[in-house]
């Protein structure tokens, strides 16, 4: 099963925001963490349906931890693994 590492951010006066280091520009936002995780899977699936060119190759968490930019962006984030929603697209 293919999954992508996601960064989950939450500010005191905002919803939960999710971004994907290996899929730039794809984000999800929701009021609760459960909703955000569902939305993240859906948005990832839709992104791959319309993706131009080769799908991004997901890096492992160990590989991401070697990337200084990932370390900076993940400093105040929860890290999760998200699989694209089934039936929307076959990722990677």
N, C-alpha and C positions, 0 to 999 in steps of 0.2 A: 504494500500500500504506500503510495506516495504522499508525503506530508511536507508542509512548508513551516518553517519556524516563524512564529508571529510574536510581535511585541505589543503588549497591552499596556496602555497608559490611562491614568485616571487622575484628573485634577479635582480638587474639592467641589467646584461649582460647575462640573461638566459631566458628560456621559463617558462611557468607556470607548476609547479609540484603539483600533488595531491596525497595525501596519506589518508588512512583510519585507524583511531585508532583501530577499532574493526576487521579489516581484515589485519593483518600484512603481509608485503611483497607485497601487491597489490598497484601499483602506476600507474599514468598516467602523461605524459608530452606532452605539445603542445606549439605552438608559441603564440596562443591567448587564452584568457579566455574561449570564446565560444567553441573553439576546445577542450580545456582541459576538460570542463564539458561533452562534448559528448564522448570523449575518456574515461573519468572516468566511465561513465555508461556502456560503452562497455567492458572495462577491468574488471569491477566488475561482469558483467554477465558471461564473459568467465571464470573468477576465480571460480565461483560457478559451472560451468559445470564440471570442473575437480577437484573440492574440494574433498579431502579424509576425510571421517568422517562427523560428524555433521557440518552444516553450522554455522558460528559465529552468535551469537545473538547480534543485534545492540542495543547499549545503547542509551538512550535519551541524549539530550544535557545537561539537568540538572544532570544526572548521571555522564556524562563525566566530568563536571565541578567540581566534587568531587574527581577526579583522579589527583593527583599532576603531573604525567607524561603528561597527556593531557594538563594541564595548561602550562607546560613548552613548549611543542611542538606547542601549539596554540598561544603563546604570540605574534608572528609576522605574524600570518596567518589569512586568511579569512576563516570563517567556513561556510560550505554549506551542504545541504542534497542531496544525490545522490541515485537514484533508479537504480538497475541493469537494463540494457537494456532489453526490452521485447523480448521474443522469444528465448533468449539465455539460460536462466536457471530460475528456480523458487527458489529464495533465501528465506531462513528461513521460 
